[in-house]
Amino acid sequence: MSDPKKIEIENVMTPGRITRVDKAKYLAMESALLSVLPSGAPGITIAEAKRQLLPLLPQDLYPGGEKAGWWLKAAQLNLEAKGRIIRLATKPLSFHLA
C-alpha cells in the first residue's frame, strides 16, 4: 500500500536504489535547492546553496534549519540521478541546473 505522505527518491551514487522519504520535507527542500542553483557554470557549492536556501525553508518542517543538511544531500543526489542538476568536477564540488 502506498503512503501518500512519502515520496520515492534515487541516489546517483547507488543506481537502482529507491528510498522512501517524507514527501513534504523533500519537496520543500527540492524547491528551495532548485531556486538557488544557478543555470550554468561555475555553479555554487552545497555549502553556499545551504546558506542561501535555509531562509526559504518552511519553519514548520525545518525549525531552525534542523536536519536541513541531510535533506539537502538527499535532494542533491536525487536531482543528480534524475539529470536535473549537474555536478562539476571542482573542489569543493559545485552544482548548477541542467
DOMARDO-68513 format. One line per field, with one value per residue: residue number from 1; x, z, y of N, C-alpha, C in turn; residue in one letter. Coordinates in steps of 0.1 Angstrom, whole numbers, padded with zeros to 4 digits. Last residue first. Layout:
<pts>
n [NUM / ...]
n.c1 [X / ...]
n.c3 [Z / ...]
n.c2 [Y / ...]
ca.c1 [X / ...]
ca.c3 [Z / ...]
ca.c2 [Y / ...]
c.c1 [X / ...]
c.c3 [Z / ...]
c.c2 [Y / ...]
res [A / ...]
</pts>
This chain:
<pts>
n [98 / 97 / 96 / 95 / 94 / 93 / 92 / 91 / 90 / 89 / 88 / 87 / 86 / 85 / 84 / 83 / 82 / 81 / 80 / 79 / 78 / 77 / 76 / 75 / 74 / 73 / 72 / 71 / 70 / 69 / 68 / 67 / 66 / 65 / 64 / 63 / 62 / 61 / 60 / 59 / 58 / 57 / 56 / 55 / 54 / 53 / 52 / 51 / 50 / 49 / 48 / 47 / 46 / 45 / 44 / 43 / 42 / 41 / 40 / 39 / 38 / 37 / 36 / 35 / 34 / 33 / 32 / 31 / 30 / 29 / 28 / 27 / 26 / 25 / 24 / 23 / 22 / 21 / 20 / 19 / 18 / 17 / 16 / 15 / 14 / 13 / 12 / 11 / 10 / 9 / 8 / 7 / 6 / 5 / 4 / 3 / 2 / 1]
n.c1 [0206 / 0220 / 0251 / 0276 / 0308 / 0331 / 0359 / 0368 / 0349 / 0333 / 0298 / 0267 / 0236 / 0201 / 0185 / 0190 / 0183 / 0206 / 0205 / 0182 / 0193 / 0214 / 0199 / 0182 / 0201 / 0213 / 0191 / 0186 / 0209 / 0207 / 0184 / 0180 / 0167 / 0163 / 0144 / 0124 / 0112 / 0085 / 0079 / 0094 / 0103 / 0132 / 0146 / 0168 / 0184 / 0195 / 0221 / 0234 / 0232 / 0248 / 0273 / 0276 / 0276 / 0286 / 0274 / 0285 / 0300 / 0277 / 0241 / 0220 / 0223 / 0201 / 0178 / 0157 / 0164 / 0162 / 0135 / 0125 / 0137 / 0125 / 0098 / 0099 / 0108 / 0087 / 0066 / 0074 / 0098 / 0109 / 0123 / 0146 / 0160 / 0187 / 0196 / 0229 / 0242 / 0247 / 0222 / 0194 / 0159 / 0128 / 0093 / 0075 / 0047 / 0021 / 0007 / 0019 / 0006 / 0008]
n.c3 [-0147 / -0124 / -0107 / -0082 / -0070 / -0045 / -0036 / -0067 / -0095 / -0117 / -0110 / -0115 / -0124 / -0121 / -0134 / -0135 / -0115 / -0100 / -0091 / -0075 / -0055 / -0044 / -0035 / -0016 / 0003 / 0010 / 0023 / 0044 / 0059 / 0064 / 0079 / 0106 / 0112 / 0108 / 0127 / 0116 / 0090 / 0090 / 0099 / 0083 / 0050 / 0036 / 0030 / 0046 / 0033 / 0008 / 0013 / 0026 / 0007 / -0013 / 0000 / 0003 / -0023 / -0045 / -0078 / -0112 / -0132 / -0153 / -0148 / -0134 / -0098 / -0071 / -0058 / -0066 / -0060 / -0031 / -0027 / -0039 / -0022 / 0003 / -0002 / -0009 / 0016 / 0034 / 0021 / 0021 / 0036 / 0015 / 0003 / -0022 / -0045 / -0066 / -0091 / -0082 / -0060 / -0066 / -0070 / -0056 / -0056 / -0038 / -0034 / -0006 / 0016 / 0021 / 0009 / 0007 / -0008 / 0000]
n.c2 [0217 / 0240 / 0231 / 0228 / 0217 / 0205 / 0227 / 0214 / 0202 / 0191 / 0196 / 0181 / 0194 / 0184 / 0166 / 0138 / 0121 / 0122 / 0149 / 0147 / 0130 / 0145 / 0168 / 0156 / 0146 / 0170 / 0183 / 0166 / 0170 / 0198 / 0201 / 0195 / 0227 / 0253 / 0261 / 0235 / 0226 / 0227 / 0252 / 0269 / 0262 / 0278 / 0300 / 0302 / 0281 / 0288 / 0299 / 0279 / 0258 / 0269 / 0269 / 0241 / 0232 / 0259 / 0267 / 0275 / 0289 / 0271 / 0278 / 0287 / 0282 / 0274 / 0282 / 0267 / 0241 / 0242 / 0246 / 0223 / 0203 / 0210 / 0205 / 0178 / 0167 / 0173 / 0160 / 0132 / 0114 / 0087 / 0057 / 0051 / 0028 / 0021 / 0025 / 0036 / 0052 / 0079 / 0091 / 0078 / 0088 / 0085 / 0086 / 0099 / 0099 / 0103 / 0082 / 0051 / 0022 / -0012]
ca.c1 [0209 / 0209 / 0242 / 0265 / 0298 / 0321 / 0348 / 0370 / 0356 / 0345 / 0310 / 0279 / 0249 / 0213 / 0180 / 0195 / 0173 / 0202 / 0216 / 0182 / 0181 / 0217 / 0210 / 0177 / 0191 / 0221 / 0198 / 0176 / 0206 / 0219 / 0184 / 0182 / 0170 / 0171 / 0158 / 0126 / 0127 / 0091 / 0071 / 0098 / 0092 / 0125 / 0134 / 0157 / 0179 / 0182 / 0210 / 0233 / 0226 / 0234 / 0267 / 0276 / 0265 / 0289 / 0277 / 0277 / 0307 / 0290 / 0253 / 0217 / 0224 / 0211 / 0191 / 0155 / 0163 / 0175 / 0144 / 0121 / 0139 / 0140 / 0102 / 0095 / 0116 / 0101 / 0065 / 0071 / 0087 / 0111 / 0110 / 0144 / 0150 / 0182 / 0186 / 0218 / 0238 / 0258 / 0231 / 0207 / 0170 / 0139 / 0105 / 0080 / 0060 / 0030 / 0007 / 0017 / 0014 / 0000]
ca.c3 [-0160 / -0131 / -0114 / -0089 / -0072 / -0056 / -0034 / -0053 / -0088 / -0111 / -0117 / -0106 / -0129 / -0118 / -0132 / -0146 / -0125 / -0106 / -0100 / -0086 / -0063 / -0050 / -0044 / -0028 / -0004 / 0004 / 0011 / 0033 / 0054 / 0057 / 0066 / 0096 / 0118 / 0099 / 0129 / 0127 / 0093 / 0085 / 0105 / 0097 / 0060 / 0041 / 0022 / 0049 / 0047 / 0009 / 0005 / 0032 / 0020 / -0016 / -0004 / 0015 / -0015 / -0037 / -0064 / -0102 / -0123 / -0146 / -0155 / -0146 / -0110 / -0081 / -0055 / -0067 / -0074 / -0038 / -0023 / -0044 / -0036 / 0001 / 0002 / -0019 / 0004 / 0036 / 0023 / 0008 / 0039 / 0025 / 0005 / -0008 / -0042 / -0052 / -0090 / -0092 / -0059 / -0062 / -0081 / -0052 / -0060 / -0043 / -0037 / -0020 / 0012 / 0027 / 0002 / 0017 / -0010 / 0000]
ca.c2 [0210 / 0234 / 0241 / 0223 / 0227 / 0202 / 0217 / 0212 / 0212 / 0185 / 0200 / 0182 / 0188 / 0193 / 0179 / 0147 / 0124 / 0109 / 0144 / 0156 / 0126 / 0132 / 0169 / 0163 / 0137 / 0160 / 0189 / 0167 / 0157 / 0192 / 0206 / 0184 / 0213 / 0246 / 0265 / 0245 / 0227 / 0215 / 0241 / 0267 / 0264 / 0266 / 0297 / 0312 / 0280 / 0282 / 0307 / 0292 / 0257 / 0266 / 0281 / 0250 / 0228 / 0247 / 0270 / 0268 / 0279 / 0271 / 0273 / 0280 / 0290 / 0269 / 0289 / 0281 / 0245 / 0240 / 0256 / 0236 / 0203 / 0212 / 0218 / 0187 / 0165 / 0178 / 0174 / 0140 / 0123 / 0097 / 0065 / 0053 / 0037 / 0020 / 0015 / 0035 / 0039 / 0071 / 0089 / 0083 / 0080 / 0093 / 0078 / 0101 / 0095 / 0112 / 0095 / 0061 / 0034 / 0000]
c.c1 [0203 / 0213 / 0230 / 0258 / 0288 / 0312 / 0339 / 0369 / 0359 / 0354 / 0322 / 0291 / 0259 / 0225 / 0191 / 0190 / 0177 / 0191 / 0212 / 0193 / 0180 / 0205 / 0213 / 0187 / 0186 / 0212 / 0206 / 0182 / 0197 / 0216 / 0196 / 0182 / 0170 / 0175 / 0168 / 0140 / 0129 / 0106 / 0078 / 0091 / 0096 / 0114 / 0126 / 0145 / 0167 / 0176 / 0196 / 0222 / 0224 / 0227 / 0252 / 0270 / 0264 / 0276 / 0280 / 0280 / 0298 / 0293 / 0266 / 0229 / 0222 / 0212 / 0202 / 0169 / 0162 / 0175 / 0158 / 0131 / 0136 / 0143 / 0117 / 0099 / 0112 / 0109 / 0079 / 0072 / 0086 / 0099 / 0112 / 0131 / 0148 / 0172 / 0180 / 0209 / 0226 / 0255 / 0243 / 0217 / 0183 / 0150 / 0116 / 0092 / 0063 / 0044 / 0016 / 0018 / 0009 / 0009]
c.c3 [-0172 / -0144 / -0120 / -0097 / -0082 / -0057 / -0045 / -0045 / -0074 / -0105 / -0110 / -0114 / -0118 / -0122 / -0128 / -0145 / -0136 / -0117 / -0107 / -0096 / -0076 / -0059 / -0052 / -0039 / -0016 / -0004 / 0003 / 0021 / 0042 / 0051 / 0058 / 0082 / 0107 / 0103 / 0119 / 0129 / 0104 / 0090 / 0101 / 0104 / 0074 / 0051 / 0027 / 0040 / 0050 / 0023 / 0007 / 0026 / 0027 / -0003 / -0007 / 0012 / -0002 / -0029 / -0057 / -0088 / -0113 / -0143 / -0147 / -0153 / -0122 / -0093 / -0065 / -0064 / -0075 / -0053 / -0030 / -0040 / -0043 / -0014 / 0000 / -0015 / -0006 / 0024 / 0026 / 0011 / 0027 / 0026 / 0017 / -0007 / -0027 / -0050 / -0075 / -0089 / -0069 / -0061 / -0078 / -0064 / -0055 / -0047 / -0043 / -0022 / -0002 / 0024 / 0008 / 0010 / 0001 / 0000]
c.c2 [0218 / 0228 / 0233 / 0234 / 0222 / 0214 / 0216 / 0225 / 0207 / 0195 / 0194 / 0185 / 0191 / 0186 / 0189 / 0161 / 0134 / 0111 / 0132 / 0153 / 0134 / 0127 / 0156 / 0164 / 0143 / 0150 / 0179 / 0174 / 0157 / 0179 / 0200 / 0188 / 0203 / 0232 / 0258 / 0248 / 0238 / 0214 / 0227 / 0255 / 0260 / 0269 / 0285 / 0308 / 0290 / 0281 / 0301 / 0300 / 0271 / 0265 / 0280 / 0263 / 0237 / 0244 / 0258 / 0274 / 0272 / 0286 / 0274 / 0274 / 0281 / 0278 / 0285 / 0289 / 0260 / 0244 / 0255 / 0247 / 0217 / 0212 / 0220 / 0202 / 0176 / 0178 / 0180 / 0155 / 0133 / 0106 / 0074 / 0061 / 0038 / 0031 / 0014 / 0023 / 0037 / 0056 / 0080 / 0080 / 0086 / 0083 / 0087 / 0092 / 0098 / 0109 / 0105 / 0075 / 0044 / 0012]
res [A / L / H / F / S / L / P / K / T / A / L / R / I / I / R / G / K / A / E / L / N / L / Q / A / A / K / L / W / W / G / A / K / E / G / G / P / Y / L / D / Q / P / L / L / P / L / L / Q / R / K / A / E / A / I / T / I / G / P / A / G / S / P / L / V / S / L / L / A / S / E / M / A / L / Y / K / A / K / D / V / R / T / I / R / G / P / T / M / V / N / E / I / E / I / K / K / P / D / S / M]
</pts>
